[in-house]
Amino acid sequence: MDPRPYQIVLDTNVLISGLRSSQGASYKLLTLLNDPRWELNLSIALVFEYEAILKRE
């Protein structure tokens, strides 16, 4: 078995959906972030996008 974790990037829509509901595929993807087999990849631009979307009402 390959010991390297799977590399993932969460789309903003997945992040929002997963935070709003504990059901569905988006939430399941968020729960994978605690699993060492998965590694979240972020960029500064993506973090700014997350921040802008999460600050909206």
C-alpha positions in Angstrom: 0.0 0.0 0.0 1.2 3.5 -0.9 1.9 5.4 2.3 1.4 8.8 0.7 -1.9 10.5 1.5 -4.5 11.4 -1.1 -4.3 15.1 -2.0 -7.6 17.0 -2.0 -8.8 20.5 -2.6 -12.3 21.4 -1.2 -14.4 23.6 -3.5 -16.1 26.5 -1.7 -19.5 25.0 -2.4 -18.4 21.7 -0.7 -17.1 23.6 2.4 -20.3 25.6 2.8 -22.6 22.6 2.2 -20.6 20.5 4.6 -20.8 23.2 7.3 -24.5 23.7 6.9 -25.6 20.1 7.2 -24.2 17.0 8.8 -25.7 14.9 6.1 -24.6 14.3 2.6 -21.4 13.9 0.6 -20.0 17.4 1.5 -20.1 16.7 5.2 -18.5 13.3 4.6 -15.7 14.9 2.8 -15.1 17.3 5.7 -14.9 14.4 8.1 -12.1 12.9 6.0 -9.9 15.8 7.0 -9.2 14.0 10.3 -8.0 10.9 8.5 -4.3 10.8 7.8 -4.9 9.1 4.5 -6.2 12.5 3.1 -4.3 15.7 2.9 -6.0 19.1 2.3 -4.2 21.4 -0.2 -4.8 25.1 0.2 -3.5 28.2 -1.5 -3.6 31.7 -0.2 -6.2 32.6 -2.9 -8.4 29.7 -1.8 -8.3 30.7 1.8 -9.3 34.3 0.9 -12.2 32.8 -1.2 -13.3 30.7 1.8 -13.1 33.8 4.0 -15.1 36.0 1.6 -17.8 33.4 1.2 -18.1 32.6 4.9 -18.5 36.3 5.8 -21.5 36.7 3.6 -24.9 36.7 5.2 
